[in-house]
Amino acid sequence: MIDLIMTTTTCVMSYAMVPQVFKSFREKEVCLAWQTMILTTVCILVLTLCFLRLGLVLNTVANGFLVMLWASLMVMKILFKRT
């Protein structure tokens, strides 16, 4: 039950992140601070590894997707800064 609740909240956070990723890609500009992106990505990655170790499969997958969204924002910030 706890896995389902945590997975649902992570899915809601991912749903909230998707428009930011698309907006940043469309406008070729990421308006988030490096500190925010790096700390959030690292913390969610650590949580993902903990959930994997605990065997919480749904939460591991949902958090993995959220990590990919944050990491894609960091990659876009690097790429857009060069152009």
ROPA-298102 format. One line per field, with one value per atom (N, C-alpha, C): residue in one letter; atom name; x, y, z. Coordinates in Angstrom, 2 decimals, decimal comma. Layout:
resn	[A;...]
name	[CA;...]
xx	[X;...]
yy	[Y;...]
zz	[Z;...]
END
This chain:
resn	[M;M;M;I;I;I;D;D;D;L;L;L;I;I;I;M;M;M;T;T;T;T;T;T;T;T;T;T;T;T;C;C;C;V;V;V;M;M;M;S;S;S;Y;Y;Y;A;A;A;M;M;M;V;V;V;P;P;P;Q;Q;Q;V;V;V;F;F;F;K;K;K;S;S;S;F;F;F;R;R;R;E;E;E;K;K;K;E;E;E;V;V;V;C;C;C;L;L;L;A;A;A;W;W;W;Q;Q;Q;T;T;T;M;M;M;I;I;I;L;L;L;T;T;T;T;T;T;V;V;V;C;C;C;I;I;I;L;L;L;V;V;V;L;L;L;T;T;T;L;L;L;C;C;C;F;F;F;L;L;L;R;R;R;L;L;L;G;G;G;L;L;L;V;V;V;L;L;L;N;N;N;T;T;T;V;V;V;A;A;A;N;N;N;G;G;G;F;F;F;L;L;L;V;V;V;M;M;M;L;L;L;W;W;W;A;A;A;S;S;S;L;L;L;M;M;M;V;V;V;M;M;M;K;K;K;I;I;I;L;L;L;F;F;F;K;K;K;R;R;R;T;T;T]
name	[N;CA;C;N;CA;C;N;CA;C;N;CA;C;N;CA;C;N;CA;C;N;CA;C;N;CA;C;N;CA;C;N;CA;C;N;CA;C;N;CA;C;N;CA;C;N;CA;C;N;CA;C;N;CA;C;N;CA;C;N;CA;C;N;CA;C;N;CA;C;N;CA;C;N;CA;C;N;CA;C;N;CA;C;N;CA;C;N;CA;C;N;CA;C;N;CA;C;N;CA;C;N;CA;C;N;CA;C;N;CA;C;N;CA;C;N;CA;C;N;CA;C;N;CA;C;N;CA;C;N;CA;C;N;CA;C;N;CA;C;N;CA;C;N;CA;C;N;CA;C;N;CA;C;N;CA;C;N;CA;C;N;CA;C;N;CA;C;N;CA;C;N;CA;C;N;CA;C;N;CA;C;N;CA;C;N;CA;C;N;CA;C;N;CA;C;N;CA;C;N;CA;C;N;CA;C;N;CA;C;N;CA;C;N;CA;C;N;CA;C;N;CA;C;N;CA;C;N;CA;C;N;CA;C;N;CA;C;N;CA;C;N;CA;C;N;CA;C;N;CA;C;N;CA;C;N;CA;C;N;CA;C;N;CA;C;N;CA;C;N;CA;C;N;CA;C;N;CA;C;N;CA;C;N;CA;C;N;CA;C]
xx	[0,82;0,00;0,86;1,92;2,81;3,49;3,88;4,51;3,57;2,31;1,33;1,15;1,11;0,96;2,19;3,38;4,60;4,72;4,33;4,36;3,41;2,23;1,24;1,77;2,37;2,89;4,05;4,87;5,97;5,43;4,38;3,77;3,18;2,61;2,08;3,22;4,35;5,51;6,05;6,08;6,52;5,59;4,30;3,30;3,50;3,89;4,15;5,44;6,39;7,68;7,63;6,77;6,73;6,52;5,57;5,41;6,67;7,38;8,61;9,67;9,79;10,77;10,42;9,15;8,74;8,87;8,53;8,65;10,11;10,98;12,41;12,95;12,49;12,95;12,45;11,19;10,60;11,27;11,52;12,09;13,62;14,23;15,69;16,34;15,67;16,19;15,65;16,54;16,16;16,30;15,20;15,20;15,26;16,03;16,21;17,68;17,92;19,29;19,97;21,29;22,06;21,92;21,99;21,91;20,61;19,51;18,21;18,21;18,69;18,66;19,56;20,78;21,72;21,27;20,91;20,50;19,24;18,28;17,04;17,31;18,11;18,42;19,15;20,15;20,92;20,04;19,22;18,35;17,33;16,73;15,76;16,46;17,68;18,45;18,76;19,15;19,42;18,15;17,03;15,75;15,42;15,68;15,40;16,22;17,50;18,35;17,89;17,43;16,90;15,64;14,76;13,54;13,85;14,85;15,27;15,78;16,58;17,13;16,03;14,97;13,86;12,88;13,06;12,19;10,88;10,82;9,62;9,69;9,24;9,44;8,72;7,45;6,69;7,32;7,72;8,32;9,69;10,42;11,72;11,55;10,57;10,33;9,86;8,92;8,38;9,47;10,28;11,36;12,45;12,70;13,66;13,24;11,94;11,43;11,60;11,34;11,50;12,97;13,88;15,31;15,67;15,12;15,40;14,89;13,74;13,22;14,15;14,59;15,50;16,83;17,34;18,62;18,51;17,36;17,19;17,21;16,68;16,75;18,20;19,01;20,42;21,15;20,88;21,51;21,08;19,79;19,32;19,98;20,17;20,80;22,23;22,94;24,31;24,28;23,41;23,35;22,91;21,90;21,40;22,36;23,18;24,16;25,25;25,55;26,59;26,16;24,87;24,40;24,11]
yy	[-1,20;0,00;1,26;1,25;2,41;2,63;1,53;1,65;2,34;2,01;2,60;4,10;4,47;5,89;6,69;6,17;6,88;6,94;5,87;5,86;6,90;7,00;7,97;9,40;9,70;11,05;11,34;10,35;10,54;10,76;10,03;10,22;11,62;12,14;13,51;14,51;14,28;15,17;15,09;13,89;13,73;14,44;14,32;15,00;16,51;17,02;18,45;18,87;17,95;18,27;18,24;17,42;17,25;18,59;19,43;20,71;21,59;21,54;22,32;21,86;20,55;20,01;20,44;20,28;20,67;22,18;22,98;24,43;24,84;24,22;24,53;24,13;23,00;22,55;23,48;23,88;24,77;26,14;26,69;28,03;28,05;26,87;26,74;27,47;27,42;28,07;27,36;27,03;26,41;27,46;27,80;28,89;28,39;27,34;26,81;26,94;27,15;27,28;25,92;25,93;24,69;23,97;24,73;24,13;23,36;23,91;23,24;21,95;22,03;20,85;19,73;20,08;19,05;18,40;19,21;18,63;17,79;18,27;17,51;16,19;16,23;15,01;14,00;14,46;13,55;12,95;13,78;13,28;12,26;12,54;11,60;10,32;10,44;9,26;8,39;9,00;8,25;7,55;8,26;7,63;6,46;6,63;5,56;4,32;4,52;3,38;2,72;3,52;2,96;2,14;2,66;1,93;0,64;0,67;-0,53;-1,56;-1,13;-2,03;-2,62;-1,84;-2,33;-3,20;-3,26;-4,08;-3,40;-2,08;-1,33;-1,00;-1,94;-1,87;-0,68;-0,50;0,61;1,96;2,12;3,38;3,58;2,49;2,58;3,07;2,52;2,92;4,37;4,75;6,11;7,13;6,84;7,76;7,78;6,66;6,63;7,55;7,57;8,46;9,93;10,21;11,57;12,02;11,11;11,43;11,75;10,99;11,25;12,63;13,04;14,37;15,46;15,35;16,34;16,33;15,14;15,05;15,64;15,46;16,04;17,57;18,14;19,60;20,06;19,29;19,66;19,57;18,53;18,37;19,51;19,85;20,95;22,27;22,49;23,74;23,82;22,71;22,68;22,93;22,23;22,36;23,74;24,30;25,61;26,73;26,53;27,56;27,67;26,56;26,54;27,21;27,29;27,87;29,33]
zz	[0,00;0,00;0,00;0,82;0,89;-0,46;-1,12;-2,44;-3,42;-3,38;-4,28;-4,00;-2,74;-2,37;-2,82;-2,56;-2,96;-4,48;-5,15;-6,61;-7,18;-6,61;-7,07;-6,91;-5,78;-5,57;-6,53;-6,79;-7,74;-9,15;-9,51;-10,83;-10,96;-9,91;-9,93;-10,10;-9,41;-9,57;-11,00;-11,57;-12,96;-13,92;-13,67;-14,49;-14,45;-13,29;-13,16;-13,86;-13,98;-14,61;-16,13;-16,71;-18,17;-18,91;-18,51;-19,21;-19,12;-18,00;-17,85;-18,85;-19,02;-19,96;-21,38;-21,76;-23,12;-23,34;-22,34;-22,45;-22,63;-21,85;-21,96;-23,33;-23,84;-25,15;-26,25;-26,15;-27,15;-27,16;-25,99;-25,88;-25,91;-25,91;-25,93;-24,76;-23,61;-22,41;-21,18;-20,26;-18,99;-17,91;-17,26;-16,28;-14,84;-14,62;-13,27;-12,88;-11,60;-11,11;-11,10;-11,34;-11,32;-9,99;-8,90;-7,57;-7,40;-7,86;-7,77;-8,56;-9,80;-10,67;-10,15;-9,75;-9,32;-8,02;-7,03;-5,75;-5,87;-6,64;-6,81;-7,53;-8,58;-9,33;-8,46;-7,72;-6,87;-5,77;-5,13;-4,05;-4,57;-5,70;-6,26;-6,71;-7,23;-7,62;-6,41;-5,31;-4,08;-3,60;-3,63;-3,25;-4,17;-5,46;-6,42;-6,08;-5,77;-5,42;-4,11;-3,16;-1,91;-2,17;-3,01;-3,33;-4,07;-4,93;-5,64;-4,65;-3,71;-2,69;-1,82;-1,56;-0,75;-1,54;-2,85;-3,68;-4,04;-3,94;-4,31;-5,80;-6,61;-8,06;-8,68;-8,35;-8,95;-8,63;-7,39;-6,97;-7,63;-7,80;-8,48;-9,90;-10,62;-12,00;-12,08;-11,21;-11,23;-10,90;-9,90;-9,54;-10,60;-11,24;-12,34;-13,47;-13,77;-14,80;-14,38;-13,12;-12,61;-12,66;-12,35;-12,45;-13,90;-14,84;-16,26;-16,68;-16,18;-16,50;-15,99;-14,74;-14,18;-14,90;-15,21;-15,92;-17,32;-17,97;-19,30;-19,24;-18,17;-18,00;-17,86;-17,13;-16,99;-18,32;-19,08;-20,40;-21,31;-21,31;-22,14;-21,75;-20,44;-20,00;-20,54;-20,54;-21,09;-22,59;-23,30;-24,75;-25,19;-24,54;-24,94;-24,59;-23,59;-23,20;-24,28;-24,94;-25,98;-27,26;-27,51;-28,77;-28,65]
END
